[in-house]
Amino acid sequence: MLITNEYFEGKVKSISLTTSEGPATVGVMEKGEYQFSTTKKEIMIVTSGRLKVKLPGKEKYKTIVKNRSFQVYENKTFDVIAEEECSYICYYK
């Protein structure tokens, strides 16, 4: 079953699904700054656009471009700056 989610007053939207690799979300972000928290390990792949990501314990942002990924472990918080509208797929492990 597909489940639709909205965050940050609708500026981030995703659809939850089960893939051959396990649970995942496919989503989009409007230009803006966001803070996310994890409950499971997440592997996020940018599928269009680019994101600046500040991972837990880091002081600087890292730019993630199309077809590149990053991971965040469970029970962590991370910051994201979408410099343009972008899309992603996120796998939960």
A tleap script that builds the chain and sets N, CA, C and O, in Angstrom:
source leaprc.protein.ff14SB
mol = sequence {
  NMET LEU ILE THR ASN GLU TYR PHE GLU GLY
  LYS VAL LYS SER ILE SER LEU THR THR SER
  GLU GLY PRO ALA THR VAL GLY VAL MET GLU
  LYS GLY GLU TYR GLN PHE SER THR THR LYS
  LYS GLU ILE MET ILE VAL THR SER GLY ARG
  LEU LYS VAL LYS LEU PRO GLY LYS GLU LYS
  TYR LYS THR ILE VAL LYS ASN ARG SER PHE
  GLN VAL TYR GLU ASN LYS THR PHE ASP VAL
  ILE ALA GLU GLU GLU CYS SER TYR ILE CYS
  TYR TYR CLYS
}
set mol.1.N position { 0.833 -1.172 0.000 }
set mol.1.CA position { 0.000 0.000 0.000 }
set mol.1.C position { 0.885 1.245 0.000 }
set mol.1.O position { 1.850 1.324 0.760 }
set mol.2.N position { 0.563 2.196 -0.835 }
set mol.2.CA position { 1.288 3.454 -0.898 }
set mol.2.C position { 0.713 4.434 0.119 }
set mol.2.O position { -0.505 4.567 0.241 }
set mol.3.N position { 1.594 5.118 0.851 }
set mol.3.CA position { 1.176 6.109 1.839 }
set mol.3.C position { 1.846 7.428 1.494 }
set mol.3.O position { 3.062 7.479 1.305 }
set mol.4.N position { 1.059 8.495 1.412 }
set mol.4.CA position { 1.576 9.825 1.092 }
set mol.4.C position { 1.850 10.583 2.387 }
set mol.4.O position { 1.043 10.553 3.316 }
set mol.5.N position { 3.004 11.268 2.442 }
set mol.5.CA position { 3.404 12.053 3.612 }
set mol.5.C position { 3.715 13.482 3.190 }
set mol.5.O position { 4.226 13.707 2.092 }
set mol.6.N position { 3.410 14.453 4.054 }
set mol.6.CA position { 3.763 15.853 3.819 }
set mol.6.C position { 4.445 16.398 5.060 }
set mol.6.O position { 4.042 16.105 6.186 }
set mol.7.N position { 5.488 17.199 4.842 }
set mol.7.CA position { 6.245 17.799 5.926 }
set mol.7.C position { 6.501 19.271 5.604 }
set mol.7.O position { 6.421 19.689 4.449 }
set mol.8.N position { 6.807 20.036 6.629 }
set mol.8.CA position { 7.193 21.437 6.457 }
set mol.8.C position { 6.169 22.203 5.614 }
set mol.8.O position { 6.498 22.825 4.603 }
set mol.9.N position { 4.914 22.131 6.074 }
set mol.9.CA position { 3.805 22.846 5.423 }
set mol.9.C position { 3.681 22.490 3.937 }
set mol.9.O position { 3.369 23.346 3.110 }
set mol.10.N position { 3.928 21.221 3.613 }
set mol.10.CA position { 3.776 20.740 2.244 }
set mol.10.C position { 4.956 20.993 1.334 }
set mol.10.O position { 4.884 20.700 0.141 }
set mol.11.N position { 6.055 21.535 1.871 }
set mol.11.CA position { 7.234 21.820 1.041 }
set mol.11.C position { 8.065 20.578 0.766 }
set mol.11.O position { 8.883 20.564 -0.153 }
set mol.12.N position { 7.855 19.529 1.565 }
set mol.12.CA position { 8.491 18.227 1.344 }
set mol.12.C position { 7.364 17.196 1.309 }
set mol.12.O position { 6.556 17.118 2.234 }
set mol.13.N position { 7.316 16.408 0.237 }
set mol.13.CA position { 6.282 15.394 0.093 }
set mol.13.C position { 6.936 14.079 -0.309 }
set mol.13.O position { 7.909 14.053 -1.063 }
set mol.14.N position { 6.381 12.990 0.209 }
set mol.14.CA position { 6.931 11.682 -0.150 }
set mol.14.C position { 5.828 10.640 -0.208 }
set mol.14.O position { 4.739 10.816 0.338 }
set mol.15.N position { 6.147 9.559 -0.884 }
set mol.15.CA position { 5.259 8.400 -0.964 }
set mol.15.C position { 6.050 7.205 -0.444 }
set mol.15.O position { 7.140 6.911 -0.933 }
set mol.16.N position { 5.491 6.519 0.551 }
set mol.16.CA position { 6.130 5.334 1.123 }
set mol.16.C position { 5.750 4.107 0.304 }
set mol.16.O position { 4.614 3.966 -0.149 }
set mol.17.N position { 6.726 3.229 0.127 }
set mol.17.CA position { 6.483 1.998 -0.603 }
set mol.17.C position { 7.449 0.926 -0.126 }
set mol.17.O position { 8.411 1.212 0.586 }
set mol.18.N position { 7.181 -0.313 -0.528 }
set mol.18.CA position { 8.091 -1.408 -0.234 }
set mol.18.C position { 8.738 -1.830 -1.544 }
set mol.18.O position { 8.046 -2.147 -2.511 }
set mol.19.N position { 10.067 -1.833 -1.575 }
set mol.19.CA position { 10.815 -2.182 -2.774 }
set mol.19.C position { 11.513 -3.519 -2.559 }
set mol.19.O position { 11.440 -4.101 -1.476 }
set mol.20.N position { 12.185 -3.997 -3.590 }
set mol.20.CA position { 12.962 -5.237 -3.455 }
set mol.20.C position { 14.112 -5.055 -2.471 }
set mol.20.O position { 14.660 -6.038 -1.971 }
set mol.21.N position { 14.485 -3.796 -2.188 }
set mol.21.CA position { 15.549 -3.502 -1.227 }
set mol.21.C position { 15.001 -3.182 0.156 }
set mol.21.O position { 15.765 -2.866 1.067 }
set mol.22.N position { 13.684 -3.262 0.320 }
set mol.22.CA position { 13.061 -2.979 1.611 }
set mol.22.C position { 12.234 -1.712 1.579 }
set mol.22.O position { 11.954 -1.175 0.507 }
set mol.23.N position { 11.835 -1.222 2.767 }
set mol.23.CA position { 11.009 -0.020 2.840 }
set mol.23.C position { 11.743 1.195 2.263 }
set mol.23.O position { 12.958 1.330 2.407 }
set mol.24.N position { 10.978 2.075 1.609 }
set mol.24.CA position { 11.575 3.253 0.997 }
set mol.24.C position { 10.540 4.364 0.891 }
set mol.24.O position { 9.339 4.131 1.030 }
set mol.25.N position { 11.026 5.574 0.642 }
set mol.25.CA position { 10.160 6.683 0.265 }
set mol.25.C position { 10.750 7.329 -0.977 }
set mol.25.O position { 11.967 7.398 -1.148 }
set mol.26.N position { 9.866 7.794 -1.829 }
set mol.26.CA position { 10.239 8.571 -2.999 }
set mol.26.C position { 9.652 9.949 -2.756 }
set mol.26.O position { 8.462 10.074 -2.465 }
set mol.27.N position { 10.479 10.993 -2.874 }
set mol.27.CA position { 9.960 12.299 -2.509 }
set mol.27.C position { 10.518 13.452 -3.302 }
set mol.27.O position { 11.401 13.304 -4.147 }
set mol.28.N position { 9.957 14.621 -2.990 }
set mol.28.CA position { 10.370 15.880 -3.594 }
set mol.28.C position { 10.491 16.941 -2.503 }
set mol.28.O position { 9.808 16.890 -1.481 }
set mol.29.N position { 11.378 17.903 -2.751 }
set mol.29.CA position { 11.567 19.033 -1.833 }
set mol.29.C position { 11.556 20.318 -2.622 }
set mol.29.O position { 12.164 20.412 -3.688 }
set mol.30.N position { 10.858 21.313 -2.092 }
set mol.30.CA position { 10.961 22.654 -2.636 }
set mol.30.C position { 12.253 23.276 -2.120 }
set mol.30.O position { 12.837 22.796 -1.149 }
set mol.31.N position { 12.688 24.328 -2.763 }
set mol.31.CA position { 13.856 25.073 -2.313 }
set mol.31.C position { 13.624 25.498 -0.861 }
set mol.31.O position { 12.562 26.026 -0.532 }
set mol.32.N position { 14.620 25.267 0.011 }
set mol.32.CA position { 14.486 25.645 1.416 }
set mol.32.C position { 15.446 24.898 2.311 }
set mol.32.O position { 16.253 24.089 1.854 }
set mol.33.N position { 15.342 25.188 3.609 }
set mol.33.CA position { 16.181 24.557 4.618 }
set mol.33.C position { 15.303 23.696 5.512 }
set mol.33.O position { 14.230 24.122 5.938 }
set mol.34.N position { 15.771 22.464 5.800 }
set mol.34.CA position { 14.978 21.505 6.555 }
set mol.34.C position { 15.857 20.735 7.527 }
set mol.34.O position { 17.051 20.545 7.298 }
set mol.35.N position { 15.235 20.292 8.627 }
set mol.35.CA position { 15.929 19.417 9.572 }
set mol.35.C position { 15.094 18.143 9.717 }
set mol.35.O position { 13.891 18.199 9.972 }
set mol.36.N position { 15.750 17.007 9.552 }
set mol.36.CA position { 15.096 15.708 9.634 }
set mol.36.C position { 15.681 14.893 10.784 }
set mol.36.O position { 16.836 15.078 11.165 }
set mol.37.N position { 14.877 13.996 11.327 }
set mol.37.CA position { 15.318 13.053 12.350 }
set mol.37.C position { 15.083 11.644 11.826 }
set mol.37.O position { 14.149 11.405 11.060 }
set mol.38.N position { 15.926 10.723 12.240 }
set mol.38.CA position { 15.806 9.340 11.786 }
set mol.38.C position { 15.354 8.425 12.924 }
set mol.38.O position { 15.622 8.690 14.095 }
set mol.39.N position { 14.668 7.353 12.560 }
set mol.39.CA position { 14.351 6.294 13.522 }
set mol.39.C position { 15.035 4.991 13.115 }
set mol.39.O position { 15.190 4.075 13.922 }
set mol.40.N position { 15.443 4.929 11.834 }
set mol.40.CA position { 16.199 3.798 11.291 }
set mol.40.C position { 17.353 4.375 10.480 }
set mol.40.O position { 17.361 5.567 10.174 }
set mol.41.N position { 18.317 3.545 10.136 }
set mol.41.CA position { 19.372 3.967 9.230 }
set mol.41.C position { 18.723 4.328 7.895 }
set mol.41.O position { 17.870 3.594 7.395 }
set mol.42.N position { 19.130 5.461 7.320 }
set mol.42.CA position { 18.581 5.913 6.052 }
set mol.42.C position { 19.696 6.077 5.028 }
set mol.42.O position { 20.770 6.596 5.334 }
set mol.43.N position { 19.426 5.631 3.828 }
set mol.43.CA position { 20.324 5.855 2.693 }
set mol.43.C position { 19.529 6.659 1.687 }
set mol.43.O position { 18.562 6.161 1.112 }
set mol.44.N position { 19.933 7.904 1.470 }
set mol.44.CA position { 19.194 8.798 0.585 }
set mol.44.C position { 19.991 9.037 -0.689 }
set mol.44.O position { 21.173 9.379 -0.648 }
set mol.45.N position { 19.319 8.851 -1.819 }
set mol.45.CA position { 19.911 9.073 -3.139 }
set mol.45.C position { 19.179 10.247 -3.787 }
set mol.45.O position { 17.957 10.219 -3.932 }
set mol.46.N position { 19.920 11.264 -4.170 }
set mol.46.CA position { 19.331 12.403 -4.877 }
set mol.46.C position { 19.098 11.963 -6.326 }
set mol.46.O position { 20.020 11.482 -6.985 }
set mol.47.N position { 17.870 12.127 -6.817 }
set mol.47.CA position { 17.546 11.681 -8.177 }
set mol.47.C position { 17.401 12.845 -9.157 }
set mol.47.O position { 17.418 12.636 -10.370 }
set mol.48.N position { 17.259 14.065 -8.644 }
set mol.48.CA position { 17.327 15.266 -9.486 }
set mol.48.C position { 17.634 16.454 -8.583 }
set mol.48.O position { 17.290 16.456 -7.402 }
set mol.49.N position { 18.288 17.463 -9.154 }
set mol.49.CA position { 18.676 18.627 -8.364 }
set mol.49.C position { 19.897 18.336 -7.527 }
set mol.49.O position { 20.699 17.460 -7.851 }
set mol.50.N position { 20.033 19.093 -6.428 }
set mol.50.CA position { 21.140 18.855 -5.501 }
set mol.50.C position { 20.769 19.351 -4.118 }
set mol.50.O position { 19.949 20.254 -3.957 }
set mol.51.N position { 21.391 18.741 -3.129 }
set mol.51.CA position { 21.162 19.080 -1.732 }
set mol.51.C position { 22.484 19.373 -1.053 }
set mol.51.O position { 23.504 18.758 -1.364 }
set mol.52.N position { 22.460 20.314 -0.126 }
set mol.52.CA position { 23.566 20.474 0.803 }
set mol.52.C position { 23.134 19.784 2.079 }
set mol.52.O position { 22.035 20.028 2.575 }
set mol.53.N position { 23.992 18.918 2.620 }
set mol.53.CA position { 23.636 18.112 3.783 }
set mol.53.C position { 24.689 18.309 4.865 }
set mol.53.O position { 25.890 18.221 4.608 }
set mol.54.N position { 24.217 18.576 6.080 }
set mol.54.CA position { 25.121 18.610 7.239 }
set mol.54.C position { 24.784 17.401 8.094 }
set mol.54.O position { 23.746 17.348 8.754 }
set mol.55.N position { 25.688 16.434 8.064 }
set mol.55.CA position { 25.483 15.168 8.755 }
set mol.55.C position { 25.785 15.302 10.244 }
set mol.55.O position { 26.508 16.214 10.642 }
set mol.56.N position { 25.248 14.418 11.066 }
set mol.56.CA position { 25.486 14.475 12.510 }
set mol.56.C position { 26.979 14.494 12.830 }
set mol.56.O position { 27.756 13.721 12.270 }
set mol.57.N position { 27.365 15.383 13.735 }
set mol.57.CA position { 28.757 15.481 14.159 }
set mol.57.C position { 29.651 16.279 13.227 }
set mol.57.O position { 30.831 16.468 13.523 }
set mol.58.N position { 29.118 16.751 12.111 }
set mol.58.CA position { 29.905 17.529 11.148 }
set mol.58.C position { 29.575 19.012 11.290 }
set mol.58.O position { 28.457 19.374 11.657 }
set mol.59.N position { 30.551 19.866 10.997 }
set mol.59.CA position { 30.341 21.306 11.080 }
set mol.59.C position { 30.022 21.927 9.729 }
set mol.59.O position { 29.426 23.002 9.664 }
set mol.60.N position { 30.417 21.254 8.648 }
set mol.60.CA position { 30.233 21.809 7.311 }
set mol.60.C position { 29.218 20.998 6.515 }
set mol.60.O position { 29.025 19.803 6.742 }
set mol.61.N position { 28.585 21.678 5.585 }
set mol.61.CA position { 27.670 21.028 4.663 }
set mol.61.C position { 28.451 20.364 3.536 }
set mol.61.O position { 29.518 20.835 3.142 }
set mol.62.N position { 27.910 19.272 3.028 }
set mol.62.CA position { 28.463 18.563 1.877 }
set mol.62.C position { 27.406 18.603 0.777 }
set mol.62.O position { 26.230 18.363 1.050 }
set mol.63.N position { 27.798 18.900 -0.454 }
set mol.63.CA position { 26.851 18.958 -1.564 }
set mol.63.C position { 26.674 17.572 -2.172 }
set mol.63.O position { 27.646 16.902 -2.523 }
set mol.64.N position { 25.415 17.156 -2.290 }
set mol.64.CA position { 25.068 15.866 -2.880 }
set mol.64.C position { 24.321 16.160 -4.179 }
set mol.64.O position { 23.282 16.820 -4.168 }
set mol.65.N position { 24.852 15.667 -5.292 }
set mol.65.CA position { 24.263 15.934 -6.607 }
set mol.65.C position { 23.513 14.695 -7.105 }
set mol.65.O position { 23.541 13.635 -6.479 }
set mol.66.N position { 22.854 14.858 -8.233 }
set mol.66.CA position { 22.066 13.785 -8.841 }
set mol.66.C position { 22.862 12.479 -8.910 }
set mol.66.O position { 24.030 12.467 -9.298 }
set mol.67.N position { 22.214 11.396 -8.530 }
set mol.67.CA position { 22.761 10.034 -8.536 }
set mol.67.C position { 23.828 9.783 -7.473 }
set mol.67.O position { 24.526 8.770 -7.529 }
set mol.68.N position { 23.962 10.685 -6.513 }
set mol.68.CA position { 24.879 10.487 -5.384 }
set mol.68.C position { 24.049 10.265 -4.133 }
set mol.68.O position { 22.880 10.647 -4.077 }
set mol.69.N position { 24.656 9.645 -3.133 }
set mol.69.CA position { 23.904 9.303 -1.925 }
set mol.69.C position { 24.663 9.685 -0.663 }
set mol.69.O position { 25.848 10.015 -0.691 }
set mol.70.N position { 23.935 9.628 0.437 }
set mol.70.CA position { 24.534 9.768 1.763 }
set mol.70.C position { 23.717 8.901 2.709 }
set mol.70.O position { 22.593 8.507 2.395 }
set mol.71.N position { 24.298 8.607 3.878 }
set mol.71.CA position { 23.570 7.803 4.852 }
set mol.71.C position { 23.620 8.452 6.222 }
set mol.71.O position { 24.572 9.148 6.574 }
set mol.72.N position { 22.572 8.206 6.979 }
set mol.72.CA position { 22.459 8.708 8.347 }
set mol.72.C position { 21.985 7.542 9.204 }
set mol.72.O position { 21.041 6.839 8.841 }
set mol.73.N position { 22.637 7.340 10.336 }
set mol.73.CA position { 22.262 6.231 11.218 }
set mol.73.C position { 21.007 6.555 12.015 }
set mol.73.O position { 20.562 7.702 12.050 }
set mol.74.N position { 20.439 5.536 12.654 }
set mol.74.CA position { 19.195 5.701 13.393 }
set mol.74.C position { 19.354 6.649 14.575 }
set mol.74.O position { 20.437 6.791 15.143 }
set mol.75.N position { 18.240 7.296 14.929 }
set mol.75.CA position { 18.150 8.210 16.067 }
set mol.75.C position { 19.120 9.384 15.967 }
set mol.75.O position { 19.727 9.787 16.960 }
set mol.76.N position { 19.257 9.921 14.768 }
set mol.76.CA position { 20.116 11.084 14.519 }
set mol.76.C position { 19.295 12.186 13.859 }
set mol.76.O position { 18.209 11.940 13.333 }
set mol.77.N position { 19.827 13.391 13.895 }
set mol.77.CA position { 19.215 14.545 13.236 }
set mol.77.C position { 20.213 15.078 12.225 }
set mol.77.O position { 21.414 15.112 12.489 }
set mol.78.N position { 19.709 15.499 11.051 }
set mol.78.CA position { 20.584 16.084 10.044 }
set mol.78.C position { 19.873 17.243 9.357 }
set mol.78.O position { 18.644 17.294 9.298 }
set mol.79.N position { 20.670 18.170 8.838 }
set mol.79.CA position { 20.152 19.371 8.189 }
set mol.79.C position { 20.359 19.295 6.688 }
set mol.79.O position { 21.358 18.758 6.209 }
set mol.80.N position { 19.393 19.844 5.949 }
set mol.80.CA position { 19.414 19.815 4.491 }
set mol.80.C position { 19.071 21.201 3.968 }
set mol.80.O position { 18.159 21.857 4.472 }
set mol.81.N position { 19.804 21.639 2.960 }
set mol.81.CA position { 19.445 22.839 2.209 }
set mol.81.C position { 19.212 22.413 0.770 }
set mol.81.O position { 20.125 21.931 0.099 }
set mol.82.N position { 17.984 22.593 0.299 }
set mol.82.CA position { 17.662 22.339 -1.110 }
set mol.82.C position { 17.844 23.670 -1.831 }
set mol.82.O position { 17.075 24.608 -1.621 }
set mol.83.N position { 18.855 23.745 -2.673 }
set mol.83.CA position { 19.151 24.986 -3.395 }
set mol.83.C position { 18.225 25.183 -4.586 }
set mol.83.O position { 18.156 26.268 -5.164 }
set mol.84.N position { 17.521 24.130 -4.941 }
set mol.84.CA position { 16.552 24.135 -6.033 }
set mol.84.C position { 15.585 22.993 -5.751 }
set mol.84.O position { 15.854 22.162 -4.884 }
set mol.85.N position { 14.479 22.936 -6.459 }
set mol.85.CA position { 13.583 21.794 -6.291 }
set mol.85.C position { 14.354 20.525 -6.627 }
set mol.85.O position { 15.129 20.496 -7.582 }
set mol.86.N position { 14.141 19.492 -5.848 }
set mol.86.CA position { 14.882 18.257 -6.072 }
set mol.86.C position { 14.010 17.051 -5.717 }
set mol.86.O position { 12.955 17.181 -5.096 }
set mol.87.N position { 14.481 15.888 -6.126 }
set mol.87.CA position { 13.786 14.640 -5.813 }
set mol.87.C position { 14.799 13.641 -5.260 }
set mol.87.O position { 16.009 13.771 -5.446 }
set mol.88.N position { 14.246 12.627 -4.564 }
set mol.88.CA position { 15.119 11.648 -3.912 }
set mol.88.C position { 14.381 10.332 -3.737 }
set mol.88.O position { 13.158 10.253 -3.852 }
set mol.89.N position { 15.174 9.296 -3.452 }
set mol.89.CA position { 14.633 8.050 -2.937 }
set mol.89.C position { 15.435 7.736 -1.676 }
set mol.89.O position { 16.658 7.873 -1.645 }
set mol.90.N position { 14.720 7.315 -0.649 }
set mol.90.CA position { 15.348 7.034 0.635 }
set mol.90.C position { 15.018 5.611 1.054 }
set mol.90.O position { 13.847 5.241 1.139 }
set mol.91.N position { 16.047 4.812 1.316 }
set mol.91.CA position { 15.883 3.432 1.768 }
set mol.91.C position { 16.102 3.387 3.281 }
set mol.91.O position { 16.989 4.055 3.814 }
set mol.92.N position { 15.281 2.591 3.957 }
set mol.92.CA position { 15.351 2.450 5.413 }
set mol.92.C position { 15.852 1.063 5.748 }
set mol.92.O position { 15.282 0.068 5.301 }
set mol.93.N position { 16.912 0.991 6.529 }
set mol.93.CA position { 17.547 -0.300 6.870 }
set mol.93.C position { 17.418 -0.602 8.343 }
set mol.93.O position { 17.892 -1.640 8.804 }
savepdb mol mol.pdb
quit
